[in-house]
């Protein structure tokens, strides 16, 4: 999965086009799902499904950041699995 830095870079890019978001809450939501590594939780507990699109307009800043995290994970997985070097 993408690193925290990747998630933060994507969050920064999103926020540069959507400055009305609460910066702290959005960033917290963006990195929240990977707290599972520190808390030793199973992935499904922090990586819930939000739907396939990236429409964040109706979500509060924290949930919007969380949804962006899931979206980046899914896109990353598709790109990596399409590479012939990926071990299946």
Secondary structure by P-SEA (a helix, b strand, c coil): cccaaaaaaaaaaaaaaccccaaaaaaaaaacccccccccccccccccccccccccccccaaaaaaaaaaaaaaaaaaaaaacccccc
